[in-house]
Amino acid sequence: MKKILPLLIVAVLAAVAAKKILLEKENQQRQGNAVIIFGNIDIREVQLAFESPGRIEELMVEEGDHVKRGDLLGLLDDSTYQAEVQRLKAEVDAQEQIVAKMMAGSRTQEIEAARAEVEALRAKVHNALINYKRLKNLAHKKFIQQQALDDAEAQLKALKAELEAAKQRLGLIVEGPRKEDISAAKAVLEAKKSALKLAEKHLKDTRLYSPKDGIIENRILEPGSMAFPQTPVFTLALKDPLWVRAYIPESDLGKLRQGMKAVVKSDSFPGKEYEGWIGYISPVAEFTPKQVETTELRTKLVYQCRVFVCNHEDELRLGMPVTVEIPLDQEISDVHQNACKASEGGNS
């Protein structure tokens, strides 16, 4: 132990000295014309699911496939939704005919028939009145019984009531449907049209489309599985925007501003640089995350930042560790995410 102890002390002192040298080199870098920070490539992920429930009939893509916005990714069995749409279309057509009939009003033939009915009843009332008067004279002279006179009077009253009802029907036919009835029929038609639109949307939702350009990261369900709006079918990794999740030491915070240009480097592609810019700096301090490999002490406060990066050749991957160099001798420009697309168009 007496022989090993001096060797251990020497090893510890050497490690401390080496770490001190690394810290001094990093401080020298930061004191120069650029700030160097470290981080990992990060992207947004989208969980894709059918908006309508049903059994999956077909899936068009596999894990790792590149997809464009609007590409068809999957189909559900839509037979039930097709039948519902056809049923509601028939109901809408029927209600449209009812509204059209009410708007057109009564036909001339219907009016004439109602008038003829009124005239016929008027003639019957006239005959019944004559008969009643005749029987009344006879009853007064005791030639007939009182019962015959009562029957004639009852018949006359009944015919007068029928005549009055016929006149009311004629008035309604001539006037046509009430405005309230027409409004109610139109409201029913609009309700049926809305139900049809909803059924057509449910039918459309049996098709799953890609909302953005990206890469299929995970295929969760397979054909034959039941799909629900709460159950993801695919995980889509978005290709744009792509950024570096990095951390700025408190000592360098005052040197950096949102919009400053940056250069991103990766060990996977030595000597290659990627154009970037600072898109966000957190206003809240935190301790350095353990996954960030720097020579700084772990307990030192840092500020999370987001450095957007152009990835025209699709080389940078999720989680890839990178180094970000931010020159200090630059003017802050209004850089935004469309800069990648503009740069890509210029390169092409």
C-alpha positions, 0 to 999 in steps of 0.5 A: 500500500505504501508503494501504491499510494504515491502512484495514486496521488500522482494520477489524481494530480495529473487528472486535475492538471489535465482537466484544468488545461482543458478548461483553460483551452475552452475559456480561451476559445470563448474569449476569442471571436466565437462562442462554442456550445454543445448540444443534440439534434432535435426535431418535432414528432407527430402522432398520426391517427384516423379521425374516424373509428374503423378497421384498417384496410390498407397501410401504404408506407413502412418505417423509414419511408419519406413522405410528402405533405398530402401523401395517402398513408392508410385506408379504413373499411368505409362501407358503413360510412358510404351507406350512411352518406347515401341514406342522408343524400336521399333524405335531403332530396326528399326534404328539398321536394317538400320545401319546393312544394310548399314554396310553389303553393297550391295548384289551380286544379286543387283550388278549383276542386275545393271551390266545386266542393263548396258549391256542391255543399251550398246546393245541398244546404239550399235543398235541405233548407227548402225541405225543412221549411216544407216539413215545418209547415206540415208539422204545423198542420199536424200532417207529420210527426215532430220527429221528422221535422227534428231530423230535417233540422239536424240535417240542415245544421250538419250540411251548414257545418260541412259548408263552413268547413269547406269554405275554410279549406278553400281559403287555406288552399288559395292562401297556400302554406303558412310562412311558419310551416315553410320556415320549419320545413327549411330548417329541417332541410338545413339540419339534414344537409348538415348531417350529410356534411358530417357523414361526408367528413367521416367518410373522408376521414377514413383516409389518413394523409400526411400533414407535413413532409417527414419520415415515418419513424414508427408504424404502430398498427397493422391492417386488420387492427381497429383504429380509433381517433385516440390511437396513433397509427404512425409516428411522423418525424418532421424534417422541417424545422430541424434544430440543435437543443444546446445550452449557453453558459451564464458567462456567455449569455450576454454575448449572444442574441436571437437571430445570430448566425451559427455553424453546426459541426458533427463528428459523423461528418468531419470537416462539414459545416451546416448553416444555422442561427439562434432561434430561441434563448430561454429566459430561465436558468437551469443546471446543465443536463447530464446528456450534454458532454462538455468540459464545464462543471455539471453544477454550473447554471446554463440557459437552453437555446434552440439553434435552427440548422439547415439539413439539405442532404438529410444527414443530421439525425435525431439525438446526434451530438453536435458542436455549435460555433457562433461568431461574435463579430457579426451583425444580427439579421432577421433570420427565420426558418424560411432561410433554409428553403431560400438557401436550398433554392440558391444551391440548386 
